[in-house]
């Protein structure tokens, strides 16, 4: 009976990881747009004209494309390692998230389990180290949102969303508008926030982000 339950949990984990990253990935049309953006950013990088914001944007594009394109996974990992000294919080979070994608792509169930837990541990460490970094906390929350119940992550996701709803109004100017818009959309659609906090975040979103 125990082996049957263990197998059941692993199957659930595999399905949930696939679901999580497929929902994080842009639609086909948006993916094509990202590839166009990628070409432009890579050109600027090679010519030495990519500024600090562009460097981090390039990393984000690698991450979102890596969700469905395995060829982007190694590129994303290698790239974030090269910019880690300048963007340590974000690079740490995205490297952990890319490792979680490796869990999705792993063939053997035990490998999926071990890689996923390693990735989650690194995300936790990133949030502990940079608790007020909006992007770091959202990477963890959005990755964990779809995980099955036996990872025991639902309360943590709710807590991350509550913290984010408090951090965003005062810290949103440090991030691209589209990123804050996507984060707000994700949080509000989850319906995880208490009603009063959801109203405040929605009000801020309508007044300052849209």
N, C-alpha and C positions, 0 to 999 in steps of 0.2 A: 504494500500500500504506500509506503514511504517513497519508494522509487517512482511509483506512478505519479504521486504528488510533485516530486522533484521535476519529473519530465514535463508535467503540466505547467509548472512555473516557468521553466526554461522556454517552452513554446510561447507562452504569454509574453515573456520578455522579448523574444525575437519579433513577434508581431507588433508589439508596442514600440520597439525601437524603429522598425520600418515605418510605422504610422507617424511617429514623432517627427522624423526627419523629412518625410514626404510632405507633411503639413507646414514645416518650416521653409521648404523650398518654394521659390516663386513659380508661377504658372509658366507654361512653355513660352508665351510671348514675353513675359518678364525675364525669363532665363536668356532669351535671345538678346534682349536689351542689355542684360548684365554682361554678356559676352562681348557686345559692342563696346561697353564701358571698359571692360577688361583690356581690350586691344589698345584703347587710347591710353589707359594708365600704364600699361607695360611699355608702350612707346616712350612715354614721358620718363619712366624709370630708366630705361636704357640710355636715354639722352641726357640723364642727370638733371631733369627739370621738374621732378616730382617733389612738391613741398610736403611738409609734415602731415597736413590733413589728407593729402593725396596718398601718402604711404599707408596710412591706416585704412583709408577707403579701399585701396588695392587688397589689403588683407581681408577685409570684410567680403569683398567680391569673391575672392578665392574660397572663403568659407561657404558662402551660399551656393556657389556652383558645385562645391565638393559634396554637397548633400546627395546629389544624384549622379555626379560625374566623378568616377574614381580617379581619373587622370589629374583632377584638380586637388585631390587629397594630399598627395605628396608635395605638390607645388605649394599648397597652403601651409603645410607644416614647415617646409624649408624656408618659406618667406617669413613667417612669423618668428622663426628662430633668428633670422638676420636682423629683424627690427626690434627684437626683444629688449635690447638695452635702452632704446628710446621710448618704447611703449610697453613696459613690463606688465602692468595690470591687464591691459587688453590682450596682449600676446599670450599671457598665461591662461586667460579664460578661453580664448579661441583655440589654443593648442589642446586644452582639455576637451573642448567640444569636438575638435577634429578627431581626437582619440575615441570619443564616443561614436563618431561615424565609423571608425575602424571596427568598433564592436558590431555595428549593423552589418558591415561587410564581411566579418569573420565567418568562416565555414562551420567550425565546430561550436556546438552550444556552450561548452565549458569556456572556450576562448571568448565567446560573446560576453558571458557572465563576468569573467575576470577582467576583460578590457573595460567593460562598462563601469564596473566598480572602481577601477583605477582612475578612469576619467572623472567620475563623480567625486572621488576623494580630492583630486586636483582642483576641481571647481570649488569645492568647499574651502580648500586652502586659499584660493584666490579671493573668495568673498571675505574670509576671515582677515586676510591681509589688507584688502582694500574695500571695507564695508560700505563706503559712501560712493563708490564708483558705479554709476548707473548702468553702464554697459556690461561690466563684469557681473553684476548681480542679475541683470536680465538674461545674459547668456545661460547662467545656471537655471534660472526660473523657467525659461522657455524650453530648455532641454529636458528638464525634469517633469514638465507639465503633463506629458503623455505617458510617463512611465507607469507600469502596472503597480498594483497596490502593495506587493511584497517588497518593493524598494522603500516603502514608508516615506515618501517624499511629498505627499499632498500638503501636510501642515507646513513644511518648509517652503513650498511654492507659495502658499497663501501668505506666509510671513514675508517672503521676498516681494510679493506684489504690494503689500502694505507699506513696506519700507520704500519701495520705488515710488509709490504714490506721494510720499512725503519728500523724497529727494528731487523728483522731477521739477516741481514748480520753481525751486531755487537754483537748480543746476542744469536746466535744459539748454541754456545758451552755449554750453561747452560742446554740444553735439550737433550733428546735422539735423535739420528740421525733419527730414523724412524718417530718420532713425527714431526720434522722439515720437513722431506720429505713429509709427509702427508699434512701438512699445506701448503707447497709450491704448491703441486699438486692441492689442493682444490682451492687456490687463482688463479692460472694460468688457470685452467679449467673454472673458473667462467667468465673469460674475462671482469671482472669489472675494472681492472687496466688500467689507461692510457697507451698507447703504449710504451712510453719511460720507464715508471716504470716497465712494464711487461718484457721488454727486460733486464733490469738490474737484476730483480729477477730471470729470467730464466738463465741468465749468471752465477749468483751466485750459483744457484741450480745445474747447470751442473758442475761447477768447485769445489764446496765445499761439496755438500750434496750427490749426487748420488754415 
